[in-house]
Structure formats: C-alpha cells, structure tokens
Amino acid sequence: MNVKVIGLDTAKHVFQVHGADKTGRAVLKKRLRRSQVSDFFGSIPQCIVGLEATRGAHYWARVISAFGHQVRLIAPQFVKPFLRSQKNDPGDAAAICEAVSRPEMRFVSQKSIEQQDLQALHRIRSRLISCRTQLGNQIRGLLAEYGIILPLHLSQVRRNLPALFSEEHPLLTGFTRELLADLYQELCALDQRVQALEGKMQASFESQMLCQKIAKVEGVGPVIATAVVAAIADGRAFRNGRQFAAWLGLVPRQYSSGDKQRLLGITKRGDPYLRMLLIHGARSVVYRAAGKGDARNRWIAEKQKKLGTTKTCVAVANKNARIIWALLAKDEPYRIAA
C-alpha cells in the first residue's frame, strides 16, 4: 500500500479514511471504529495525515503523531472548497486529503496537553463571567418591574441588593425578597468561582517564563499572556507578525479588484476571545497615553488624533500582536521603545 497522504474524517464513533499516493490517486478508502484508529495508524508506513481542526482533533493528532506520522490540522472553512459533491463521510475525508496536499495551505498548530489545560481554564472562566453578567442584568431587570432602578454596573448590584432583601421595602413583598436573597447568594457563588479560577490562572502565569516575557508588553497582563500561550506557544507557526495579526482578525478586510484597492473594517477571523482580550488591553494603553513623551505613546497620540479612539485601540492591538509574535518566534526579550 503506497499511501503518501491520508485524510481522516473524525467523529464520535465512526472514522472515515481516504488515502492517496504521490500522484493524488485514491488508493485507500476505509471505515474505522473509534477503537480501531490507533491500531490502523500503527500498522501503516509513515505518511502525512490531515484532520479538520474540530472537537477532539488535537487529541487524535497526538495519538497519530506518536506513530511517526506527520499530522496537519486544517480549519474546516479551508476544507469546504475541496468538497466535490454532497456532504458525507467519504466525501469529507477525500476533501481533507486533497486540502492537506496543497502547498500553500495554512495549518493549525497542534496543542499540547498543557496548552489545552490552560485553554480550558480560560473557557470556563469566560463562561462564568458571562453567567455572572446575565445574572446581574436579570436582577436589575426584575427590580425595574417593581420600580427600583439600580445603576448600570455589577458592583452596584452587589452593593445595593442586600439592603433590598434584608429590610422591609414598600415596593417589595416578602416573597420577592426571598427570591432576591437567593439570587444574591448565586451571585456571590459565581464571584467565588471566578476568583478561584483567576487564582489558578495567576499560578500558571507565575510558573511559565514565556507568559512572564509576553506580559512585559504594554497592555498585556496575566490573562492575555496565558491566553496567547494556550492558543499558540510556538510563534514559528506563522511566517511573520502580520500573519499572526491576520490570524487574529486584526487586519483590514479587502474588497479589491484590479487597480482599485478597497479596505474595510477588520476581518474578525481567528480566535474571537483572544482578539477581544488584546483590544481591551490596548484600550487601557490608549487611555493612558496622553501626556507621555516616548515614541510609542507619541505614535498612539497621532493615531488617536487621526483615526479616533476605537480604531487606535485596534491598531495598538495589532502592534501588540506583532510584538508578541516576535517574542515567541525569535526568543528575544522585550525592549521598550525610547
């Protein structure tokens, strides 16, 4: 069996294999159960194996790489153009096999167990923060129905809610106060869980020198540094800093033809969570740039005067992304601009 490239369509229990030789001709079509995948790849010669970067892909990449195969993960949107007919498992595997053979194809970097642990920490924290925000909005909305208006901030809910359910209030019944007490306890429990996760995140940050090096960049703290390392620990997965910024969706979207160049808003591709963190971190830098005379803050002031605050925050996030790539790819310390 002269297989050079394999496309593997993964699922919960059933996996489809499509193998091609060096000329691209299909020489292998096989259906595997989940328990058969490891034995199959351990019994064939080493080759290139392509997988879609979906759920479980990083686990299977590590399993298959252990047998000496060269595993390449592809974003699903880059596989779809190679689907020739209707969608089914054999067609998906053939499309993956063809996509992974393209010389200009862009691949997703494989994550280690440590990166997945760190990313899971971020995902759980993000969900809890979202739940806490929803709970605060629900409390404020319910109180508004009783004619009680709280200021627009979660800290105001924490400060004012205990007084509403602990004392007699002319606009609230006893039953309503009991409900508000339960909601307050739920809010406090969410606060404690978020704080516990942030403590674990801080411990991970302090234990990794790479995170501490990234955090020296203005606008980057423990949260952003650990999120970057969780997403990509090796900057060499990108050719340059602009490619990394483009992967994050921090570059203009093009709608050009011929000699007419038209640039629109940012593409918003890639990881929306990491892009959001970088822009929020950049916003803190922009708001504190006024009155500072170094080269970086002078550049920020010029951008803010020309483009406005929002676009300047995106520009600073783009610059920070390029700096982070240089720190990761070139293994150099961060040097503050004079």
C-alpha positions in Angstrom: 0.0 0.0 0.0 1.8 3.1 -1.3 -0.1 5.8 0.7 1.6 9.2 1.0 -1.3 11.4 2.2 -4.3 10.4 4.3 -7.4 12.4 5.0 -9.1 11.4 8.3 -12.7 12.5 8.9 -13.2 12.2 12.7 -16.5 11.7 14.6 -17.7 10.3 17.9 -17.6 6.6 17.0 -17.1 6.2 13.2 -14.0 7.5 11.3 -13.5 7.6 7.5 -10.1 7.2 5.9 -9.2 8.4 2.4 -5.6 7.7 1.3 -3.8 8.9 -1.9 -0.5 8.1 -3.4 2.1 10.7 -4.5 0.2 11.4 -7.7 -3.0 12.1 -5.9 -4.8 9.0 -7.0 -7.0 7.4 -4.3 -5.6 4.1 -3.2 -7.3 3.6 0.2 -10.9 4.1 1.4 -11.7 2.6 4.8 -14.2 3.0 7.6 -12.9 2.6 11.1 -14.5 2.4 14.5 -13.0 4.5 17.3 -11.2 1.6 18.9 -9.5 0.7 15.5 -7.9 4.1 14.8 -4.8 3.6 16.8 -4.1 0.1 15.5 -4.7 1.2 11.9 -2.2 4.1 12.0 0.3 1.9 13.9 0.3 -0.6 11.1 0.8 1.6 8.1 4.0 3.3 6.9 4.7 6.9 8.0 2.8 9.5 5.9 1.1 12.8 6.0 -2.3 12.7 7.9 -4.7 15.6 7.6 -7.5 16.3 10.1 -10.1 19.0 10.4 -9.4 21.2 13.5 -12.7 20.3 15.2 -13.6 18.7 18.5 -11.1 16.1 19.6 -8.7 16.9 16.7 -5.7 17.8 19.0 -6.1 14.5 20.9 -6.1 12.4 17.7 -3.1 14.5 16.4 -1.1 13.5 19.4 -2.2 9.9 19.2 -1.3 9.6 15.4 1.9 11.6 15.8 3.1 9.0 18.3 3.4 6.5 15.4 5.7 8.8 13.5 3.1 10.3 11.1 3.2 14.0 10.1 -0.1 15.3 11.3 -1.6 18.5 9.9 -4.7 20.2 11.2 -6.8 22.3 8.9 -9.5 24.8 9.7 -12.9 23.5 8.4 -13.5 26.5 6.3 -10.4 25.7 4.3 -11.6 22.2 3.6 -15.1 23.0 2.4 -14.0 24.3 -1.1 -12.5 20.9 -1.8 -15.8 19.1 -1.3 -16.7 17.8 -4.7 -20.3 16.7 -4.2 -22.8 16.2 -1.5 -21.6 16.1 2.1 -20.9 12.6 3.5 -18.1 11.0 5.4 -16.2 9.6 2.3 -16.5 13.0 0.6 -15.3 14.8 3.7 -12.3 12.5 4.0 -11.4 13.0 0.3 -11.7 16.7 0.7 -9.4 16.7 3.7 -6.9 14.6 1.8 -6.9 17.0 -1.1 -6.7 20.1 1.1 -3.7 18.8 3.1 -1.8 18.2 -0.2 -1.9 21.8 -1.2 1.5 23.5 -0.8 0.0 26.9 0.1 -2.5 25.5 2.7 -2.4 27.1 6.2 -2.5 24.7 9.1 -3.5 24.9 12.7 -0.7 24.4 15.2 -1.1 21.3 17.4 -1.7 21.9 21.1 0.0 20.1 23.9 -1.8 18.8 27.0 -0.6 21.8 29.0 -2.0 24.2 26.4 -5.3 22.5 26.4 -5.4 22.7 30.2 -4.7 26.4 30.1 -7.3 27.0 27.4 -9.9 25.0 29.3 -9.3 27.3 32.3 -9.9 30.4 30.1 -13.0 28.9 28.6 -14.6 28.0 31.9 -13.7 31.5 33.4 -15.2 33.2 30.3 -18.4 31.2 30.7 -18.7 32.0 34.4 -18.2 35.7 33.7 -20.9 35.6 31.1 -23.3 33.9 33.5 -22.5 36.5 36.2 -23.2 39.3 33.8 -26.5 37.7 32.8 -27.5 37.2 36.4 -26.7 40.9 37.2 -28.8 42.0 34.2 -31.7 39.7 35.3 -31.6 41.2 38.9 -31.7 44.7 37.6 -34.5 43.9 35.1 -36.6 42.2 37.8 -36.2 45.2 40.2 -37.1 47.6 37.4 -40.5 45.8 37.2 -41.0 46.8 40.9 -40.0 50.4 40.3 -36.5 50.1 41.7 -33.7 51.2 39.4 -30.1 50.2 40.1 -27.1 51.9 38.4 -25.6 50.1 35.4 -22.7 48.2 36.9 -22.4 44.8 38.6 -20.7 46.4 41.7 -23.8 48.5 42.2 -25.9 45.3 42.3 -23.5 43.8 44.9 -23.7 47.0 47.0 -27.4 47.7 46.9 -29.1 44.3 46.7 -28.5 43.1 50.3 -30.3 46.2 51.7 -33.3 45.5 49.5 -34.0 41.9 50.7 -32.8 42.3 54.3 -35.1 45.2 55.3 -38.8 46.0 54.7 -39.3 47.8 51.4 -42.6 49.4 50.4 -42.3 48.2 46.8 -41.3 44.6 47.6 -43.2 41.7 49.1 -41.7 39.1 51.4 -41.8 36.5 48.6 -39.8 38.8 46.3 -37.2 39.5 49.0 -36.7 35.7 49.3 -36.1 35.4 45.6 -33.7 38.3 45.6 -31.8 36.7 48.5 -31.4 33.5 46.5 -30.1 35.5 43.5 -27.6 37.3 45.7 -26.3 34.0 47.0 -25.9 32.8 43.4 -24.1 36.0 42.5 -21.7 35.5 45.4 -21.1 31.9 44.5 -20.2 32.9 40.9 -17.8 35.6 42.3 -16.0 33.0 44.4 -15.7 30.6 41.4 -14.3 33.3 39.2 -11.8 34.3 41.9 -10.7 30.7 42.3 -10.1 30.3 38.6 -8.2 33.6 38.4 -6.0 32.3 41.3 -5.2 29.2 39.2 -4.5 31.4 36.2 -2.2 33.6 38.2 -0.3 30.5 39.4 0.0 29.2 35.8 1.3 32.7 34.8 3.9 32.8 37.5 5.2 29.2 36.7 5.8 29.9 33.0 8.6 32.2 31.9 7.1 32.6 28.4 4.0 34.1 29.9 6.0 36.5 32.0 8.0 37.6 29.0 4.9 38.3 27.0 3.4 40.3 29.9 6.2 42.9 29.7 4.4 44.3 26.6 2.2 47.3 27.5 -1.4 46.3 27.5 -0.6 42.6 28.2 -1.2 41.1 31.6 -1.5 37.6 33.1 -4.9 36.9 31.4 -3.7 37.8 27.9 -0.3 36.2 28.3 -1.8 32.9 29.4 -4.4 33.0 26.6 -1.7 33.6 24.0 0.4 30.7 25.2 -2.8 28.5 25.3 -3.6 29.4 21.7 0.0 29.2 20.3 3.2 28.6 22.2 5.4 28.5 19.1 5.5 31.7 17.0 7.2 29.8 14.2 3.8 28.5 13.1 3.5 31.9 11.4 5.9 33.3 8.9 5.8 36.9 10.3 4.0 39.1 12.7 1.5 40.3 10.2 0.4 36.7 9.5 -0.2 36.3 13.2 -2.2 39.5 13.4 -4.2 38.4 10.3 -4.9 35.0 12.0 -6.4 37.0 14.9 -8.6 39.1 12.6 -6.8 42.4 13.4 -6.1 43.4 9.8 -8.4 45.2 7.3 -10.8 43.2 5.2 -10.2 43.7 1.5 -12.7 44.1 -1.3 -10.3 44.9 -4.2 -10.3 44.4 -7.9 -7.6 45.4 -10.5 -6.1 48.7 -9.6 -8.9 49.6 -7.2 -7.8 48.9 -3.6 -10.6 49.0 -1.1 -10.0 48.3 2.6 -12.9 47.8 5.0 -13.1 47.0 8.7 -11.1 44.3 10.4 -11.7 40.7 9.2 -12.6 39.4 12.7 -11.2 36.0 11.8 -9.5 33.6 14.1 -10.0 33.3 17.9 -12.6 36.0 18.9 -11.7 35.5 22.6 -8.0 36.3 22.1 -8.8 39.2 19.8 -11.2 40.7 22.4 -8.6 40.4 25.1 -5.9 42.1 23.0 -8.3 45.0 22.1 -9.3 45.5 25.7 -5.7 45.5 26.8 -4.9 48.0 24.0 -7.7 50.2 25.2 -6.1 50.6 28.6 -2.8 51.7 26.9 -4.6 54.2 24.7 -6.5 55.8 27.6 -3.2 56.3 29.5 -1.1 57.5 26.6 -1.9 61.2 26.9 1.0 63.3 28.2 3.7 60.6 27.7 6.6 61.5 25.5 8.1 58.2 24.5 8.0 57.1 20.8 5.2 54.5 21.4 2.8 56.9 23.1 3.5 59.7 20.6 2.5 57.2 17.8 -0.6 56.4 19.8 -1.5 60.1 20.2 -1.0 60.7 16.4 -3.2 57.7 15.6 -5.9 58.8 18.0 -6.0 62.3 16.6 -6.2 60.9 13.0 -8.4 57.8 13.4 -10.3 58.2 16.7 -10.1 56.1 19.9 -11.7 52.9 18.7 -9.6 52.4 15.6 -6.5 53.4 17.6 -7.2 50.6 20.1 -7.4 48.1 17.2 -4.1 49.5 15.8 -2.4 49.1 19.2 -3.8 45.5 19.5 -2.3 44.8 16.0 1.0 46.2 17.0 1.0 44.2 20.3 0.2 41.0 18.3 3.2 41.6 16.1 5.4 42.2 19.1 4.1 39.1 20.8 4.9 37.1 17.7 8.5 38.4 17.7 8.9 37.4 21.3 7.6 33.9 20.6 9.3 33.2 17.3 12.7 34.9 17.8 13.0 34.2 21.6 14.1 37.8 22.3 13.4 39.9 25.4 11.0 42.8 25.1 12.7 46.2 24.6 10.7 49.3 25.4 10.8 52.0 22.7 12.8 55.0 23.7 
